[in-house]
């Protein structure tokens, strides 16, 4: 049973990494500064970052050890989430892409203020 669960977890992490890479590409095409870096070709970890505007940064880390979402503004941490909560917040970011909200010259803190839900 544990071997099966470990393999399911590895597949989940790979799927999440591939989706992060795709999200970074789409965000870049929409005018955001975004990146997704992986280590090696096994797709077992990634560091995803996107700037939602001046001094407003989102960092999403995924690996076999865990998943974290960190949102910062003016180099201060606004929110740090882990696990399922981090993935839910990633869905909020995906909604920005889905509804084609463009970055502006003076963006509001849409995610932290709950504008996008």
Secondary structure, 3 states (H helix, E strand, C coil): CHHHHHHHHHHHHHHHHHHHHHHHHHHHHCCCEEEEEECCCCCCCEEEEEEEECCEEEEEEEECCEEEEEEEECCEEEEEEEHHHHHHHHHHHHHHHHCCCCCCCCCCCHHHHCCCC
